Amino acid sequence: MTPMRQRHVQCLSPAGFHRMAYVEWGEPANPRVLVCVHGLTRCGRDFDYLAQALAGEYRVVCPDVVGRGQSDWLRDKAHYTIHQYAADMVTLLARLDVESVDWLGTSMGGMIGMVLAAQPETPVARLILNDVGPVIGTGALDRIGEYLAHPPDFGSIAEAEAYIRVVAAPFGNLSDAQWRHLTEHVVKLAPSGRIALRYDPGIAGPFVAAMQAMAAGKEPGSDIELWPLYEAIRCPTLAVRGAHSDLLSAATLAAMGERGPRARTVELPDVGHAPMFMEDGQVAVVRDFLFDD
C-alpha cells in the first residue's frame, strides 16, 4: 500500500492566504478520488481506518478544514463559514487535478458536500452524507455549542482522552486504541506545557450566528430546515444515520430517501452523532455504495 502523504494547499479568504492541510492515501495517479471531510471540531485523521481500507481502489483525500487540525487559523474569525470552507475545497479539488470526485462528509463536512453537490456542473459525482441532512436538530446544536467556545486544556494526554470520550460518546463503542487515535490528532502541546485542543475557539461565533440566521422567524427550539439545498442535488447520494443521533432524525432520513436525489438510506446501530467508519461493517456500507455501478 502507498503510505499516507501529508500535504497542504494555499487557500484565500478576504483577509489573506491560509494553508489548508490534508492527508492522502492510495495511488497518487488514481483518477478515482474520495474526499472525506470531518465534523465541526474534528480533523481529517478521523478517516484513517476508512482510508486504509479503500486505498487499494481509491485515492483518498482527507483535509483539515481551516481552523482545525494542522491547518492555519484564520486572521478574521468572521470568515469561519460554510461559504469559506466550500471555497477552500474548490481550491483543493483544483490541486487534485481530477475531473470529478466522490465525497463523504461527516456533519459539517456533509453540509459542505451538499453546498458543492447542489451547484450546476458540480464535480461531486457521488455524495455520502454522514449523520447530517436538510433538517438539523437544535438539540445537537445546543449540545455542541456548550463546549465549542471555551475548550478546556489538560495536564496529560490521558486527561484529554477522558474528555474526548465524554463529549464524543455518541461515536459509539470504540476500542481503547481507537479512542486514543481520535484524541491524539485533535490535541497539541500548548506554550504553557498543557495539552490543548487543536481547533480555533474563534469558530464558535460564526457557527452560532449561522444557526441563529437559519432559525430566524421560527419558534425557539425549532429544527433548521434546508430542503431547497438538498433538493438541488442530482448525483447519487447515500444518507447514513447513527441510530441514536440527535442531529439527524429517523423521519428526516426517510424523507431524504423520497425527496431531491432520493438518497439510499442506511441506519447504523449502536451509534449516535456520528458514525466514525472505524469498523468493518460501517466501511462496507461506504464500499457498497461507491462500487454500486
C-alpha positions as CSV (number, residue, x, y, z in Angstrom):
1,M,0.0,0.0,0.0
2,T,1.2,3.5,-0.8
3,P,1.9,5.2,2.5
4,M,0.0,8.2,3.8
5,R,1.2,11.6,2.4
6,Q,0.9,14.8,4.4
7,R,0.4,17.9,2.2
8,H,-1.1,21.4,2.3
9,V,-2.6,23.8,-0.2
10,Q,-2.8,27.6,-0.2
11,C,-6.3,29.0,0.0
12,L,-7.7,32.5,0.1
13,S,-10.1,34.4,2.3
14,P,-10.9,38.1,2.2
15,A,-8.3,38.5,5.0
16,G,-5.5,36.8,3.0
17,F,-3.9,33.5,2.3
18,H,-4.1,30.5,4.7
19,R,-2.8,26.9,4.5
20,M,-5.2,24.0,4.5
21,A,-3.5,20.7,5.5
22,Y,-4.6,17.4,4.1
23,V,-3.5,13.8,4.0
24,E,-3.7,11.5,1.0
25,W,-3.8,7.7,0.9
26,G,-3.6,5.4,-2.1
27,E,-2.0,5.7,-5.5
28,P,-1.4,9.4,-6.4
29,A,-2.2,8.9,-10.1
30,N,-5.5,7.1,-9.4
31,P,-8.3,9.2,-11.1
32,R,-10.9,7.7,-8.7
33,V,-10.8,10.1,-5.7
34,L,-12.8,10.1,-2.5
35,V,-12.7,13.3,-0.4
36,C,-13.5,12.8,3.2
37,V,-14.4,15.9,5.3
38,H,-14.8,15.8,9.1
39,G,-17.2,17.3,11.6
40,L,-17.1,20.7,13.4
41,T,-14.2,20.3,15.8
42,R,-12.5,17.2,14.3
43,C,-9.8,16.6,11.7
44,G,-9.0,14.6,8.6
45,R,-7.2,11.9,10.6
46,D,-10.7,10.7,11.7
47,F,-10.8,8.8,8.4
48,D,-7.5,6.8,8.7
49,Y,-9.3,3.5,9.1
50,L,-11.6,4.1,6.2
51,A,-8.9,5.5,4.0
52,Q,-6.6,2.5,4.6
53,A,-9.5,0.2,3.8
54,L,-10.2,1.9,0.5
55,A,-6.7,3.0,-0.6
56,G,-6.2,0.0,-2.9
57,E,-9.1,1.2,-5.1
58,Y,-9.3,5.0,-4.4
59,R,-7.0,7.9,-3.9
60,V,-8.5,9.1,-0.5
61,V,-8.0,12.7,0.4
62,C,-8.8,13.9,3.9
63,P,-8.4,17.7,4.6
64,D,-8.3,19.5,7.9
65,V,-10.9,22.3,7.4
66,V,-9.3,25.7,8.2
67,G,-9.1,26.4,11.9
68,R,-8.8,22.7,12.7
69,G,-6.1,20.0,12.9
70,Q,-2.8,21.0,11.1
71,S,-4.5,23.8,9.1
72,D,-3.9,27.5,9.8
73,W,-6.3,29.6,11.9
74,L,-8.0,32.5,10.1
75,R,-7.0,36.0,10.9
76,D,-10.5,37.2,10.7
77,K,-12.8,34.8,12.6
78,A,-15.9,36.1,10.8
79,H,-14.8,34.0,7.8
80,Y,-15.3,30.7,9.5
81,T,-18.4,30.0,7.3
82,I,-19.6,27.2,5.1
83,H,-19.0,29.6,2.1
84,Q,-15.3,29.9,3.0
85,Y,-15.0,26.1,3.7
86,A,-16.6,25.3,0.3
87,A,-14.3,27.8,-1.5
88,D,-11.2,26.2,0.2
89,M,-12.4,22.8,-1.0
90,V,-12.7,24.0,-4.6
91,T,-9.0,25.1,-4.3
92,L,-8.2,21.6,-3.1
93,L,-10.1,20.0,-5.9
94,A,-8.1,22.1,-8.4
95,R,-4.9,20.8,-6.8
96,L,-6.0,17.2,-7.1
97,D,-6.3,17.7,-10.9
98,V,-9.2,15.3,-11.5
99,E,-12.5,15.8,-13.4
100,S,-14.7,14.6,-10.6
101,V,-14.6,13.3,-7.0
102,D,-16.8,11.2,-4.7
103,W,-17.5,13.0,-1.4
104,L,-18.0,11.7,2.2
105,G,-18.9,14.3,4.7
106,T,-19.5,13.9,8.4
107,S,-21.8,16.5,9.9
108,M,-20.2,19.9,8.9
109,G,-18.3,18.0,6.2
110,G,-21.6,16.8,4.8
111,M,-23.0,20.4,4.8
112,I,-20.0,21.5,2.7
113,G,-20.6,18.5,0.4
114,M,-24.3,19.4,0.0
115,V,-23.3,23.0,-0.9
116,L,-20.9,21.8,-3.6
117,A,-23.1,19.0,-4.9
118,A,-26.1,21.3,-5.3
119,Q,-24.2,23.6,-7.7
120,P,-24.6,23.4,-11.5
121,E,-21.9,21.4,-13.2
122,T,-20.6,20.1,-9.8
123,P,-17.5,17.9,-9.7
124,V,-19.2,15.8,-7.0
125,A,-20.1,12.5,-8.7
126,R,-21.3,10.6,-5.6
127,L,-22.2,12.1,-2.2
128,I,-22.2,10.3,1.2
129,L,-23.9,12.4,4.0
130,N,-22.8,11.0,7.3
131,D,-25.4,11.9,10.0
132,V,-26.4,15.2,8.5
133,G,-29.2,16.3,6.2
134,P,-31.5,19.1,5.3
135,V,-33.1,19.2,8.8
136,I,-30.8,19.8,11.7
137,G,-31.9,19.0,15.2
138,T,-31.4,22.0,17.5
139,G,-30.8,19.7,20.5
140,A,-27.5,18.6,18.9
141,L,-26.5,22.1,18.1
142,D,-27.1,23.2,21.7
143,R,-25.0,20.2,23.0
144,I,-22.2,21.1,20.6
145,G,-22.4,24.9,21.4
146,E,-22.0,24.2,25.1
147,Y,-18.3,23.4,24.7
148,L,-17.4,25.0,21.4
149,A,-16.3,28.5,22.5
150,H,-14.4,27.6,25.7
151,P,-12.3,24.4,25.0
152,P,-10.6,23.1,28.1
153,D,-6.9,22.2,28.4
154,F,-5.4,19.2,30.1
155,G,-2.5,18.1,32.2
156,S,-1.9,14.9,30.2
157,I,-3.0,13.0,27.1
158,A,-4.9,10.7,29.3
159,E,-7.0,13.6,30.7
160,A,-7.6,14.8,27.1
161,E,-8.8,11.3,26.1
162,A,-11.1,11.1,29.1
163,Y,-12.7,14.4,27.9
164,I,-13.0,13.3,24.3
165,R,-14.7,10.0,25.4
166,V,-17.3,12.1,27.2
167,V,-18.1,14.8,24.5
168,A,-17.8,12.2,21.7
169,A,-19.6,9.4,23.5
170,P,-22.2,9.2,20.6
171,F,-19.4,7.9,18.4
172,G,-20.2,4.5,19.8
173,N,-18.4,1.6,21.5
174,L,-14.9,2.2,20.2
175,S,-11.7,0.4,21.4
176,D,-9.1,2.0,23.7
177,A,-6.8,2.3,20.7
178,Q,-9.5,4.0,18.6
179,W,-10.3,6.5,21.4
180,R,-6.5,7.2,21.7
181,H,-6.3,7.8,17.9
182,L,-9.3,10.1,17.9
183,T,-7.7,12.1,20.8
184,E,-4.0,12.3,19.6
185,H,-4.9,14.0,16.3
186,V,-7.1,16.8,17.8
187,V,-4.7,17.9,20.6
188,K,-1.4,19.7,20.7
189,L,1.2,20.9,23.3
190,A,0.4,24.5,24.2
191,P,3.2,27.0,25.1
192,S,2.1,26.7,28.8
193,G,3.0,23.0,28.7
194,R,-0.6,21.9,28.9
195,I,-2.4,19.8,26.3
196,A,-4.8,21.9,24.2
197,L,-7.4,21.1,21.6
198,R,-6.3,21.9,18.1
199,Y,-9.3,23.9,16.9
200,D,-9.6,27.7,16.9
201,P,-12.2,28.8,19.5
202,G,-13.0,31.5,17.0
203,I,-15.1,29.1,15.0
204,A,-17.8,29.4,17.7
205,G,-19.0,33.0,16.9
206,P,-19.8,32.4,13.2
207,F,-21.3,29.0,14.0
208,V,-23.7,30.4,16.5
209,A,-24.5,33.4,14.1
210,A,-25.2,31.0,11.2
211,M,-27.5,28.8,13.3
212,Q,-29.4,31.9,14.5
213,A,-29.7,33.2,11.0
214,M,-31.1,29.9,9.7
215,A,-33.5,29.8,12.7
216,A,-34.7,33.4,12.2
217,G,-38.5,33.6,12.3
218,K,-39.0,30.2,13.7
219,E,-40.3,29.2,17.1
220,P,-37.5,28.8,19.7
221,G,-36.2,25.2,19.6
222,S,-37.4,24.6,16.1
223,D,-35.3,22.5,13.8
224,I,-33.4,24.2,11.0
225,E,-34.6,23.2,7.5
226,L,-32.5,23.4,4.3
227,W,-34.7,21.4,1.9
228,P,-34.1,23.6,-1.2
229,L,-30.4,23.0,-0.9
230,Y,-30.9,19.2,-0.7
231,E,-33.4,19.1,-3.5
232,A,-31.0,20.8,-5.9
233,I,-28.6,17.8,-5.6
234,R,-28.8,15.4,-8.6
235,C,-25.9,13.0,-8.0
236,P,-26.3,9.5,-6.5
237,T,-26.5,10.1,-2.7
238,L,-26.1,7.9,0.4
239,A,-27.5,9.2,3.7
240,V,-26.2,7.5,6.8
241,R,-27.7,7.9,10.2
242,G,-26.5,6.8,13.6
243,A,-29.5,5.1,15.2
244,H,-29.2,7.3,18.3
245,S,-28.4,10.5,16.5
246,D,-29.8,13.8,18.0
247,L,-28.9,15.7,14.9
248,L,-30.5,13.7,12.1
249,S,-33.9,12.2,12.9
250,A,-35.2,9.0,11.5
251,A,-38.1,10.9,9.9
252,T,-35.7,13.2,8.1
253,L,-33.7,10.2,6.9
254,A,-36.8,8.6,5.5
255,A,-37.7,11.9,3.7
256,M,-34.2,12.1,2.2
257,G,-35.0,8.8,0.5
258,E,-38.1,10.3,-1.1
259,R,-37.1,13.9,-2.0
260,G,-34.3,15.5,-4.0
261,P,-31.7,12.9,-5.1
262,R,-33.8,10.2,-3.4
263,A,-30.8,9.0,-1.3
264,R,-30.2,5.5,-0.4
265,T,-30.6,5.4,3.3
266,V,-28.9,3.4,6.0
267,E,-29.2,3.5,9.8
268,L,-26.2,2.2,11.7
269,P,-26.9,0.6,15.2
270,D,-25.2,1.3,18.5
271,V,-24.0,4.8,17.5
272,G,-25.3,8.4,17.6
273,H,-23.8,11.5,16.1
274,A,-21.8,10.4,14.3
275,P,-20.6,7.1,12.9
276,M,-16.8,7.1,12.5
277,F,-16.3,4.2,10.0
278,M,-13.7,2.6,12.2
279,E,-15.2,-0.9,12.0
280,D,-15.6,-3.2,9.0
281,G,-19.4,-3.2,8.9
282,Q,-19.5,0.6,8.6
283,V,-16.8,0.6,6.0
284,A,-18.8,-2.0,4.0
285,V,-21.7,0.4,3.8
286,V,-19.5,3.0,2.1
287,R,-17.8,0.5,-0.1
288,D,-21.1,-1.0,-1.3
289,F,-22.4,2.5,-2.3
290,L,-19.2,3.6,-4.0
291,F,-18.9,0.5,-6.1
292,D,-22.6,0.1,-7.0
293,D,-22.5,0.8,-10.7
